[in-house]
Amino acid sequence: MAAVLPVPEAAPVRQSAHWSDRLAHLALLLVALVLLAFLAVPLATILVEAVQGSDGRFVGLANFVAYAQSPALLQSLWNSVWVSFAVTVVTLPLAFGFAYALTRSCMPLKPLFRGITLIPLLAPSLLSAIS
C-alpha cells in the first residue's frame, strides 16, 4: 500500500489590476451613469406627471382610471385588433405563396427575388424609413 502524503494548502494568487483595467471600469461606469441620466430621469418625470392632476396635486391612479373609462380607448383597441387581423389575412397567404414559389419552382430571376426578400433582415431600420 502506498503512503499518501498530505498536500499543503496553496495560498490564493491575487493579481493586481492594471491601470488600463481601472480606466476601462471607470469608462464603463461613466457610460452607465449617462444612460441612467438620459433614460431613467425622463421616465421618472413622465411617471410623476402621470399621477398628478392638472393643478399639480397628487391624484394617484385617477388619471389612468379616467383614461380606461373613455370610449375612445375601446374604439382604438378595436381598430388595432381589426387592422392586425386584416393584415394577417392578407399577408399570410401572399408570403406563403411567395416562399413556396421561391423554394419549389424554377421561376426566372429567383436569386434576385430571394435577395429582395432578405433586405428587411439586413436593414430593418432602413425599410421602415423608406416605407
Protein Blocks (a to p, Z undefined) as FASTA:
>chain_A
ZZdddddddddddddddfklmmmmmmmmmmmmmmmmmmmmmmmmmmmmmmpcfkopaehj
mlmmmmmmpmklmmmmmmmmmmmmmmmmmmmmmmmmmmmmmmmmccehklmmmmmmmmmm
mmmmlmmmmZZ
